């Protein structure tokens, strides 16, 4: 299941909102139930993010070939890792 340009735009809107820190994960899981959503601390992910916002890094997850891996290709994305950045990053 690929992420469309429209879905990426909607994710950006949610993560750029003033209340993103407290509401983003729940709102995104509700809006995009077809995607697997994982949240963690940004320091838990060593790969470069697909996109970065003030409080979050976004990593795309590809689990199509039996092993989950980070991808930078939205057409391969089956999920999203929402990595919360610390205030100093």
C-alpha positions in Angstrom: 0.0 0.0 0.0 1.6 3.2 -1.1 1.4 6.6 0.5 -0.1 9.2 -2.0 1.0 12.8 -2.3 -2.3 13.8 -0.8 -1.7 11.6 2.3 1.8 13.0 2.7 0.4 16.5 2.6 -2.2 15.6 5.2 0.4 14.1 7.5 2.5 17.3 7.1 -0.5 19.4 8.1 -1.1 17.4 11.2 2.6 17.4 12.3 2.8 21.2 11.6 -0.2 22.0 13.8 0.2 23.8 17.1 -1.1 20.9 19.1 0.9 18.3 17.2 2.9 17.2 20.2 -0.1 15.9 22.1 -2.5 15.0 19.3 -0.6 13.9 16.3 -0.2 10.1 16.8 -3.9 9.5 17.7 -5.1 11.8 14.9 -2.9 10.2 12.2 -3.8 6.6 13.3 -7.5 7.6 13.0 -7.1 9.3 9.6 -4.9 6.6 8.1 -6.0 3.2 9.6 -4.6 1.3 6.6 -1.1 2.2 7.7 0.9 0.7 10.6 1.8 3.5 13.0 4.7 3.2 15.5 5.9 5.9 17.8 9.3 6.2 19.5 12.0 8.6 20.5 14.0 10.0 17.6 17.2 8.7 19.2 15.8 5.1 18.7 16.1 5.4 14.9 19.5 5.6 13.3 18.4 6.0 9.7 17.9 9.5 8.2 14.2 10.6 8.4 12.1 10.8 5.3 10.8 14.2 6.6 11.5 16.2 9.7 9.2 18.6 11.5 9.7 20.8 14.6 8.8 18.0 17.1 8.9 14.8 15.0 10.9 12.9 12.4 8.9 10.7 10.0 10.3 7.4 8.8 8.5 5.3 6.3 8.2 1.6 7.0 8.2 -1.1 4.3 7.1 -4.5 5.6 6.1 -6.0 2.2 8.9 -8.5 1.9 8.6 -10.4 5.3 11.2 -8.2 7.0 10.3 -4.7 8.0 12.8 -2.0 6.9 13.0 1.8 6.7 12.4 3.1 3.2 12.5 6.6 1.6 10.1 5.5 -1.1 6.4 6.4 -0.4 5.3 3.8 -3.0 6.7 1.1 -0.8 5.4 2.4 2.5 3.2 0.1 4.5 3.6 2.1 7.7 5.0 5.2 9.4 7.4 5.6 12.3 6.7 8.8 14.2 9.8 9.6 16.1 9.5 12.4 18.7 12.4 14.8 18.8 13.7 16.2 22.0 13.3 20.0 22.5 17.1 20.5 21.9 17.3 18.8 18.5 
